[in-house]
Amino acid sequence: MFDFRRDYTEDELPEELGKVPLKFQPGEKVSYSNIGYVTLGILIGKVTGRFYGGLLQERIFKPLGMNTARIISEAGSVTDRAAGYRLVKGELKNQEWVRQP
């Protein structure tokens, strides 16, 4: 129903997400989702006119002394970057990249 590997525009994404039924009512449970952060970034950009990553650097990372913290960048080279893994038949494999819109 929702294609996580498709590159949605910032206008398309909220519209498409609105078509996906909720798994539970808000406030009943908690479930982690990267798409929530993507949606937050879009909303911050629309409200403030600023890039989400820049706002995080200015208001959270720098004041807390988090000098190496950053948002995901496909182009950036990051020394000692953590990578995700998945378990396949009892063996750790590199996680496949899921492109974020």
VODO-805146 format. One record per residue: residue number from 1; x, y, z of N, C-alpha, C, O, CB in turn. Coordinates in steps of 0.05 Angstrom, whole numbers, plus 5000, padded with zeros to 4 digits. Glycine has a CB too. Example, Ala and Ser with C-alpha at 12.3 -4.5 7.8 and 13.67 -1.06 7.14 Angstrom:
2
 tiza n.east n.north n.up ca.east ca.north ca.up c.east c.north c.up o.east o.north o.up cb.east cb.north cb.up
    1   5264    4886 5156    5246     4910  5156   5264    4934 5156   5285    4934 5169    5226     4911  5181
    2   5257    4955 5142    5273     4979  5143   5258    5001 5157   5268    5023 5161    5282     4988  5114
END
This chain:
101
 tiza n.east n.north n.up ca.east ca.north ca.up c.east c.north c.up o.east o.north o.up cb.east cb.north cb.up
    1   5016    4976 5000    5000     5000  5000   5017    5025 5000   5011    5044 4986    4981     5000  5024
    2   5039    5026 5016    5057     5048  5016   5084    5038 5008   5095    5019 5020    5058     5062  5045
    3   5097    5051 4988    5122     5042  4978   5145    5057 4992   5150    5081 4986    5124     5046  4947
    4   5158    5044 5010    5180     5057  5026   5205    5062 5009   5223    5077 5017    5187     5040  5049
    5   5207    5050 4986    5231     5054  4969   5226    5075 4947   5245    5080 4932    5238     5027  4956
    6   5203    5086 4946    5197     5107  4926   5206    5134 4937   5204    5139 4961    5167     5107  4919
    7   5215    5151 4919    5222     5179  4927   5198    5197 4924   5191    5205 4902    5246     5189  4909
    8   5185    5202 4946    5161     5220  4946   5171    5249 4948   5191    5254 4961    5142     5213  4968
    9   5156    5267 4937    5162     5295  4941   5151    5303 4969   5136    5287 4981    5149     5314  4919
   10   5159    5326 4979    5149     5335  5005   5120    5340 5005   5107    5340 5027    5164     5360  5014
   11   5108    5344 4983    5078     5348  4982   5064    5321 4979   5042    5317 4990    5071     5366  4958
   12   5076    5302 4965    5064     5276  4961   5064    5259 4987   5045    5245 4993    5079     5261  4939
   13   5086    5260 5002    5090     5242  5025   5067    5244 5045   5055    5224 5052    5116     5248  5039
   14   5061    5268 5056    5039     5270  5075   5012    5260 5063   4996    5248 5077    5036     5298  5085
   15   5008    5266 5038    4983     5257  5025   4981    5227 5024   4960    5215 5030    4981     5269  4996
   16   5003    5214 5016    5004     5184  5014   5002    5172 5042   4989    5151 5046    5029     5175  5000
   17   5016    5183 5062    5014     5173  5089   4986    5174 5100   4978    5157 5116    5034     5188  5107
   18   4972    5195 5093    4944     5198  5102   4926    5176 5092   4904    5172 5104    4933     5224  5093
   19   4934    5161 5072    4918     5139  5061   4923    5113 5076   4907    5094 5073    4924     5135  5032
   20   4944    5112 5092    4952     5087  5106   4936    5086 5132   4938    5105 5148    4982     5086  5111
   21   4921    5065 5137    4905     5063  5162   4923    5060 5186   4945    5048 5185    4886     5039  5160
   22   4915    5072 5208    4930     5070  5233   4930    5042 5244   4910    5028 5241    4918     5089  5254
   23   4952    5033 5256    4953     5007  5268   4939    5007 5295   4930    4986 5304    4983     4998  5272
   24   4937    5030 5307    4923     5033  5333   4918    5063 5336   4929    5080 5322    4941     5022  5357
   25   4901    5069 5355    4893     5097  5359   4916    5112 5373   4930    5101 5390    4867     5098  5376
   26   4920    5138 5367    4940     5153  5380   4937    5153 5410   4914    5156 5421    4940     5183  5370
   27   4959    5149 5424    4958     5148  5454   4955    5120 5465   4960    5116 5489    4937     5165  5464
   28   4947    5100 5449    4943     5073  5458   4969    5058 5461   4973    5043 5480    4924     5058  5440
   29   4987    5061 5442    5012     5047  5441   5034    5065 5430   5028    5088 5421    5010     5021  5424
   30   5059    5056 5430    5081     5070  5418   5094    5051 5398   5098    5027 5404    5101     5080  5440
   31   5101    5061 5375    5115     5045  5355   5135    5063 5340   5128    5083 5329    5095     5032  5335
   32   5161    5055 5341    5181     5071  5328   5178    5070 5298   5171    5049 5286    5209     5061  5335
   33   5183    5093 5285    5181     5094  5256   5198    5117 5245   5196    5140 5254    5151     5099  5247
   34   5216    5110 5227    5233     5131  5215   5216    5151 5199   5223    5174 5198    5253     5118  5196
   35   5194    5142 5188    5178     5160  5172   5167    5183 5189   5161    5204 5178    5154     5144  5160
   36   5165    5179 5215    5157     5201  5232   5177    5224 5232   5169    5247 5233    5153     5191  5261
   37   5203    5217 5231    5224     5237  5231   5224    5251 5204   5229    5275 5202    5251     5225  5237
   38   5219    5237 5182    5218     5249  5156   5195    5269 5155   5198    5291 5145    5215     5227  5134
   39   5172    5260 5165    5149     5278  5166   5154    5302 5183   5146    5325 5175    5124     5263  5176
   40   5167    5299 5206    5174     5321  5223   5192    5341 5208   5188    5365 5210    5188     5311  5248
   41   5211    5331 5193    5229     5348  5178   5214    5364 5157   5220    5388 5153    5251     5331  5164
   42   5195    5352 5144    5179     5366  5124   5163    5388 5138   5162    5411 5128    5160     5347  5109
   43   5150    5382 5160    5134     5402  5175   5151    5425 5184   5143    5448 5182    5120     5388  5198
   44   5175    5419 5195    5193     5440  5205   5201    5458 5182   5202    5482 5185    5218     5428  5218
   45   5207    5446 5159    5214     5462  5135   5192    5480 5126   5196    5503 5119    5222     5444  5113
   46   5167    5470 5126    5144     5486  5117   5138    5508 5137   5131    5530 5129    5119     5468  5114
   47   5141    5503 5163    5134     5523  5183   5156    5544 5186   5150    5568 5189    5129     5509  5210
   48   5181    5535 5187    5203     5554  5192   5217    5563 5167   5231    5584 5168    5223     5541  5211
   49   5214    5548 5145    5230     5555  5121   5259    5547 5123   5275    5554 5106    5228     5585  5116
   50   5265    5531 5143    5292     5522  5148   5295    5491 5145   5275    5477 5147    5302     5530  5175
   51   5319    5483 5139    5325     5454  5136   5326    5441 5163   5339    5452 5182    5352     5450  5121
   52   5313    5419 5166    5311     5404  5191   5339    5398 5203   5343    5403 5227    5297     5377  5186
   53   5358    5389 5187    5385     5383  5197   5399    5407 5207   5413    5406 5228    5401     5370  5175
   54   5395    5430 5195    5408     5455  5204   5396    5464 5230   5410    5473 5248    5404     5477  5183
   55   5370    5461 5233    5357     5468  5258   5366    5449 5281   5370    5459 5304    5326     5466  5255
   56   5369    5424 5276    5379     5405  5296   5407    5413 5304   5413    5413 5328    5379     5376  5285
   57   5424    5419 5285    5452     5427  5292   5452    5452 5310   5465    5452 5330    5468     5434  5266
   58   5436    5472 5302    5436     5497  5317   5424    5495 5345   5434    5506 5364    5421     5518  5301
   59   5401    5481 5347    5386     5482  5372   5390    5458 5390   5383    5459 5414    5357     5484  5365
   60   5401    5436 5380    5404     5412  5397   5433    5403 5398   5445    5402 5419    5386     5390  5386
   61   5445    5397 5375    5471     5385  5375   5493    5404 5386   5508    5396 5404    5479     5377  5347
   62   5495    5428 5375    5516     5446  5384   5512    5454 5414   5532    5453 5428    5515     5472  5368
   63   5488    5462 5423    5486     5469  5452   5493    5446 5471   5502    5451 5493    5458     5477  5457
   64   5489    5421 5462    5496     5398  5478   5524    5388 5474   5532    5368 5486    5476     5376  5473
   65   5539    5401 5457    5567     5393  5452   5569    5368 5435   5589    5354 5436    5581     5388  5478
   66   5548    5361 5420    5548     5337  5403   5561    5344 5376   5547    5347 5356    5518     5327  5400
   67   5587    5346 5376    5601     5357  5353   5602    5338 5329   5607    5347 5307    5629     5363  5361
   68   5597    5312 5333    5598     5294  5311   5570    5284 5303   5567    5269 5284    5614     5270  5318
   69   5549    5293 5317    5522     5285  5310   5513    5299 5285   5519    5323 5280    5502     5292  5334
   70   5498    5285 5269    5487     5296  5244   5464    5279 5233   5460    5257 5243    5509     5298  5222
   71   5450    5290 5214    5429     5273  5202   5441    5256 5180   5464    5261 5172    5406     5291  5191
   72   5427    5237 5171    5437     5219  5150   5441    5235 5124   5425    5251 5116    5417     5196  5144
   73   5464    5230 5112    5470     5242  5086   5482    5220 5068   5502    5207 5075    5490     5266  5089
   74   5470    5216 5045    5480     5196  5027   5507    5204 5015   5523    5187 5008    5460     5190  5005
   75   5511    5231 5013    5535     5241  5000   5558    5244 5019   5581    5242 5011    5529     5267  4986
   76   5552    5249 5044    5573     5255  5063   5589    5231 5071   5579    5209 5073    5561     5268  5088
   77   5615    5236 5076    5633     5215  5086   5636    5220 5116   5645    5242 5124    5660     5215  5071
   78   5630    5200 5132    5630     5203  5161   5649    5182 5173   5644    5158 5170    5602     5201  5173
   79   5670    5190 5186    5689     5172  5199   5675    5158 5222   5660    5170 5237    5714     5187  5209
   80   5679    5132 5225    5668     5116  5247   5638    5116 5248   5626    5114 5269    5679     5126  5273
   81   5625    5118 5225    5595     5118  5224   5585    5090 5231   5596    5070 5222    5585     5126  5196
   82   5565    5089 5247    5552     5064  5254   5535    5054 5231   5523    5071 5217    5535     5066  5280
   83   5534    5029 5226    5518     5017  5205   5498    4997 5216   5504    4984 5236    5536     5004  5183
   84   5476    4994 5203    5456     4974  5212   5462    4947 5202   5475    4943 5181    5429     4983  5203
   85   5453    4927 5217    5456     4899  5209   5429    4885 5211   5411    4894 5225    5478     4885  5226
   86   5428    4862 5198    5404     4845  5201   5414    4816 5205   5436    4809 5197    5385     4847  5176
   87   5397    4800 5218    5405     4773  5224   5392    4755 5203   5368    4754 5200    5395     4765  5253
   88   5409    4740 5189    5400     4722  5168   5410    4694 5174   5434    4689 5172    5409     4731  5139
   89   5392    4676 5181    5399     4648  5188   5422    4647 5208   5441    4632 5206    5408     4633  5163
   90   5419    4664 5229    5438     4665  5251   5464    4680 5245   5483    4679 5261    5444     4637  5258
   91   5466    4693 5222    5490     4707  5214   5484    4736 5209   5464    4743 5196    5503     4694  5188
   92   5502    4754 5219    5498     4783  5215   5505    4791 5187   5526    4783 5176    5515     4799  5235
   93   5488    4806 5174    5492     4816  5146   5488    4846 5147   5473    4856 5164    5473     4802  5126
   94   5501    4860 5129    5496     4889  5127   5467    4894 5120   5455    4880 5103    5514     4902  5105
   95   5455    4913 5134    5427     4920  5129   5425    4933 5101   5442    4949 5093    5416     4940  5151
   96   5403    4925 5087    5398     4938  5061   5390    4966 5066   5375    4972 5085    5377     4922  5045
   97   5398    4985 5049    5391     5013  5051   5362    5017 5043   5354    5008 5021    5410     5030  5035
   98   5347    5030 5060    5320     5038  5053   5321    5068 5048   5325    5084 5067    5299     5030  5075
   99   5317    5077 5024    5319     5105  5017   5297    5121 5031   5274    5113 5030    5318     5109  4987
  100   5304    5143 5044    5285     5160  5056   5277    5182 5037   5294    5193 5022    5296     5172  5083
  101   5252    5189 5037    5243     5210  5019   5255    5237 5026   5249    5257 5013    5213     5212  5019
END
